[in-house]
Amino acid sequence: MKVHFIAIGGSAMHNLALALKIKGFDVSGSDDEIFEPSKTRLADAGLLPPVMGWFPDKITGDIDAVILGMHARNNNPELIRARKLGLKVFSYPEYLFEQTKEKIRAVVGGSHGKTTITSMVMHVLKTCGKKFDYMVGSQIEGFDTMVGLTNDASIAVFEGDEYLTSPIDLRPKFHLYKANIGLVTGIAWDHVNVFPTFEGYIDQFRIFAEGIESGGTLIYCTEDKVLCEMVESSSIKAKKIGYRTHSYHTQGEKWALETAYGTVALKIFGSHNMQNIAGAKEICIQLGVSELEFYDAISSFGGAAKRLQLLGKDKLVSYYLDFAHSPSKVLATMDAVRTQFPKHNFVAVLELHTFSSLSAGFLSNYNGTMNDADKAIVFFNPDAVRHKNLPELTADEVFKNFGRDDLVVLSDSEKIQNAIFQQYSSKTVVLLMSSGSFGGLNLPLLVAKSLSE
């Protein structure tokens, strides 16, 4: 099978390219810019384009499939050539479905927790020795790539992103996977640039739930009021299974599940993760894993990258990194850290990086989300605001919308670095929340350097 990627350097695209190369496909690709870690990973696999740019002569009649990346536009010269030759052109999610259409597809959707639940399911299935295909939005311990495709697995586990498929395909990605088992964690308004009303955003989950394949199952969190109202008002033909936060207890900084088989000690913490575990368990049961097998396996789950990931610690300070950026994610992550470290000095640092979070009209949704911290810092990069063609954002606008009189608002990368890596005189936990990089900071390197001084 010969496959060509237009815009091979993207996070999702390069992982799919690597997965197909591992599967034995003949893979090629182009891009106009490729950054790390995609660049090194493609080079190591022999897939890095020797020259950046678009080259129509790469598109030949013997190509079986062309896969189109997010930043490829309708006027891309390679896309124009592929269409002229009548080649099959797929978006990233379309091709994932194409590769798994004969398999049982479990798709995890929702405004929060979907990466973690997908990771939990993958960890359990691997621990139990089950073969499966997968796609997840984070690097997971024990998996070399974020995409895995095989010839012989009978099931596939996908993280279901509700964002648009591509600039030329305005359908949400998770609609295209045609789930047999669909899970929705909760619904909290996000992506206001493409879903300008909350009602329109909710509709995307309604379409997903109603589109579950015949004989399939919808798993949903009954602790989310908006989600429950959507489920009750929809024409969902799938079997419905509700879940809620798993019973647990804490002892110091250790968390454990309370089960019919006894106590199950965990490596992760936070009530939101106890809720995630409950959802993951329901998927695994549908995929043929017993409860006892699930509990045995989940006890060794250490978390996904950038999901309450411990970057480093010493006797005085601990640094955690989390992907939290939307209000609901920030609130859940803040609560988890405050509960885990009730007596520590708690410094919370949030970067506003997404289109929604940098939109002045959306900022009021963050009111109160950082109140659990002893010190709260919000950072935004004016260049990111301009790059997204948004109106200028001021520090005063940010300050007024978070509801804290002592909120620190910064917009300079040097100042945010100094604020994060200051001298702490008492036991402190620093929580770094962002879907970006705080203006280009190499956080793992800076944490290691700070702790060694």
N, C-alpha and C positions, 0 to 999 in steps of 0.2 A: 504494500500500500504506500503510495507516494503522496505526501502531504506538504503543503506550503503555508507558512504563517505570514500574514501581512501584519506587522507590528508585533514581532516575536518577543520583544524585550519586556513586556508588561509582567507584573507579578503573577497573574493568573496564566497568561499566555505562555511564558517561558516554562512554567511548571507542567503545563499540558504538553508542550514540545518535548520536554525531558521524558515524560511518561510514555509518549508514543515512541520515542527513540528506544527506550527500554523494552517496549513491547515488540520491537523489531521493524518499525516503520522506517521508510526513507523520508527523512525530515529536512526541510530547508526553511529559510525565513529571511525577512528583511525588516529594517526599522530605520528611523531617522535619528534616533538617540536611544542609547541603552545605558542604564546606570547599575551600580552595584545593589544587591548581590547578583542580579540577573546576568550581568556581563561575565563575571567569573564562572558562574555555573554553566552558562551556555558554552563558554570557551572550553571548559573542562570536558564537556560532552561532544566537542567538535561541531557545535551548532551556531557559534557566533558569526554573524555576517562579517566578511573581511573588510567591507566598506559600508559606511552608513549611507542610507538613502533608499530610494525606490527604483527598481530596475525591471521594467516590463518584460525584458528578455528572459527573466527567471521563470516567467509564467509560460509553461509549455503544455501542449495538448495531452501529455501522458500523466499529468497530475490528477490524482483521484479526488482530492478535496483541497479547497483553499479555506483557511480559517482566518477570520477577520477580527482584528483587535479593536480595543475601545477607541483609540485615537485615529483610526483610519477613516477618512471621509469618503463621500461618494465620488469625489474627483481624484481619488488615489490612482495613479497610473497603473499600478499592478492590478487593482480591482477592475479597472476599465478593461484591461487586457483579458483578465479571467472571464469577465462577462462576454466579451467578444468571442472568446473560444467556446463559450457554453459550458464552462466548468462548474462543478457544484461548489457553491460558496456557503459556508456555515459561519455562524457566530460561535463564540466559545461555548455557551450553554447548549446550543443546538448540536454541536459536535459531541459533547459529553452525552447527550441523550442518544445520538446516533450510535455511539459505542456501547451503550448499555440498554438499548431498547428491548432486549430479550431478557433482561434481568429484573429482579425485584428492587425497586429504587426507594430508599428511605431518604426523605428530604427534610431538613431541619430549617424552619423559617422563624421569623419573629424579629422584633426591634432590638432585642438584646439576648445574649446567651447562646446564640446559634453556633458560634465557633466552638465554645466550650462543650456544648452537648454533642456536637459532631465529633469532637476530639475524644470525649468520653466513650462514645459508641465504638469508635475506631479502636481505642485502647482495649476495650472489653472483647471485641471480636478477635483482635490479634492475640490477646492473652488466652482466649478460648480455642485458638487454632483454626478459626473459620476464615476461609478465603473471601475477599471482597474487593470491589473497586471503590474508589473514594475521591472526593474533592473537598478540601477544607481551606479556610482563609488564613491559616497560620501554620508556622512550622511546628510539627509535633514530634516529641521525643520518640525515637524508634522508627520514624518514617523519613526517608531521604528526600522525598518530594511532597508537595502539597496536593498532587494529583497522582492516582494510581489506577491503571487500567490493565486488565488481564483478559486472556481468552477463556479461562475456565471458571472464574468465580460466578456464582449465581445471584449475588446481591451486590448492590452499590449504595454507598452512603454519601450524600451530598449536603454541604452547607448551602442553604437556599437564600441567596441575596435578593432583596426586593428592588434593588437599583436597576436601572435600565440596561438592556442587553448590549447595545452599542449606539453610536450616534445615528445609525441608519435603521435601527430596530428599537422602537420605543417600548417594547414589552419588558416587564420585570423578568430578571433571569430565572427566578424560581418557578415561573409559570411554564417554562419550556422543558423542565425536567419530568413533567407528568408523573408525579409521585404515586407510588402504590401505598406507601406509608408516609403520611405527612404530619409533621409536628409544628405547632406554633407556640412560641414561648410567651408572647405578650405583644401588645400593640401600643406604641408610644410614638407620636408624630416625629418623623425625621425626613430628610431629603426634600426640604421645602422647595428647592429649585425645580424639581420635577413633579412633586405632589403639593401644589400650593394650598390645598385645603386638607384638613384632617379627615374629612369624609372620603375624599379621593384616595387618601393613603390607606384607610381602612378597607376600601373596596379591593385593593390589591391582594389582601389576605383572604377576602371573601372569594375572589376568583380562584386563588390557590386552593382553598378548601373545597370548593365546589368542583374543581377540576381533578380531584384525586381519582385515579383509575378505578374502573368498576370492580367491586369486591374489596376495595382498599379500606384503609383505616386513617381517621384523623385523631391525633393525640394533641390535647390542648391543656394549657394551665388554667385551672378553675379559679385561681386567685387573682386573675386579671379581669376586671369588670368589663372593660371595653371589648376584650376578646370574647368573653362569655356572651355579651349582647350580640356580637357579630355571629357567633355560632348559632345562637337561638333564633336569629332572624333570617338565616340563610337557608337555601335549598341544598343542603349537604346530603348526598346519598351514601357517603362512606360511613362505616361503623365509627362511632364516636367514643373515645376514651379520655376522661379527664384525669388530671394529676395535680397534686399540690405538694408543697415543701415536705420532703422526707423527714420523719422523726429523727431527732439528733440530740446530742448533748455535748457540752464542752467541759473540759477540765484544763484550766490554765489556757495555754495557747493551742491545745490539741482538740480536734473535733472528731466525733465518732457518730456513726449511724446506729440507730436502735432498730433492730430487725427481729424477726421470728427465730432467727438462727443465733441470736446473741448480738453483742456489740461489735461493730466493724470500724476499726480505727482508720482515719483518713490522712492523706498528705496535704490536702487542700483545706481551705477555710472559707467562711462566709455563708450567711443564710441563703444568699442567692445561688450559691453553688449546691446547697442542699436541695434547692428547688430544681436546679439543673440535673442533679443526679436522678431525681424522681422521673423527669422526662426521658433521660437517657435509658433508664431501666425499662420503661414501657416500650421503647423502640427495640431494645435488645430482646425482650420477651417475644415481640412480634417476629423477630428474626431467628427464633429458635434457641435462645439462651435461657437457661433456667435462672430463677431468682438466686439460688445459691452460687451458681457460676458467676452471675453478675457481681454479687457482693465480694466474692473472692478476688475478682479482677479489679473492681473499682478501688479497692483498698490501696493499690499500687499506682494509681493515677496521680501524676505530679503536676498536671495543668498544661495549658497551651502557652506558647510564647506570647508575651505582652498581655497576658490575662493574669493579673496579680502575680507577675513574675518577679521573683527576688533577684535583683541585679547584684546585690552584695550587702554584707553587713560586717560590723565589728561589735565590740562590747557595748558601744554607745549608740550607734545609728544603723538603721536598716533602710535600704532603698528598694521600693517596689515600683514596677512599671505596669501600667494597665492601658488597654486600648480605649477605655471609656472616653466618650466625647459627647454623646447625646445626654440630655438631662436625666433620663431614667437610668442610664448606665452609670453616670457620675454618682447619682444618689445611692445606687446599690453597692458600688465599689467603696464609697465613703463609709457606708454603714458596716461593711465587712471589715474594713481596717480598724474603725473605731471599736467595734465589738471585740476584735482579736487583740487589740492593744489598748485596753481601757485606761491604763495608768501611764502610758507613754505620751510624751509631747508629740502631737500629730501635726505635721506640716503637709498640706495638700496643694499640689501644683497642677493646674489645668491649662492646656493649650487649646484655644479656640482655633480650629483648623479647617473644619468642613464648611461647605456653603451655608448650611443651616446655622451653625454656631457663629458665623461671621456676619449674619444678617441681623441688623438692628431690630427688626420687627419680631425676631424669634427669641431674642435674648431673655425676655421676661420668663420664659420657660425654665430658666436656670435659678430663679429666685429660691433661696433656701437650700439649694443642693449641696453647698459646701459648709453648712453651719456646724457639722460635726468636728471640723478641724480646729485645732488651737490657733493655727495660722493658715490663712488661705491666700494663694497667689494665682492670678489669672494672667496668662500671656497670650498675645496675638501678634502676628507678623503683618505689618502694613503691606508688605509685598504680596502676601497671600490674598489679602483683600483686593488689591488691584488686579492680581492674576485672575481672580474669579469675576472681575468686572462688577464688583459690588460698590455701593456708595462708601465713602470714607467712614471708617469706624473710629470713634474717639475713646480714650480711656475713661472719660466721664460717663459715656453711655454704658460701657461695660460695668463700671462701678455701681451705677444706679440700679441695674437690673439683677444683681446677685443678692441684694438684701443683707449685706454685711457692712457695718460702718468701718470695720478695720481691714477690708479687702485691699490687697495690694495688686495693682494692675500694671503690667510691664509690657513694653513692645520692642525691646532691644535685646538681642540674643546674648550679648555680653552681660547685661544686667540680670537676665534670668539665670544664667550660669552661676553668677556670684550669689544670687539668692538661694539657689538650690544647694550649692556646695559651700555653705558657710560653716563656721565652727559651732558645734552643738555641745552644750555643757551638761545636758541631762539625757536620759534615754529617750531617743527620738525615732519615729518612723516617718519617712518621707515618701509620699505617694505621688508618682508622676503619671498624669493621665493625658493621653494624646493619641490621635491617629496620625500625627505627623512626627516631627523631630525637634520641636522647640527651636526653630530657626536654623536647623542644621547641626545640632549638638550630637556628638557621638556619646550617648549616655553610658553604655557599658564601659567604654574606655575611661570616661570621666569619673565614673563611680569607682572603678578599680584604682585610678590614680589618687582620688580623694581618700580612699580607705588605706592606701599605702603610706600616706604622708604622716 
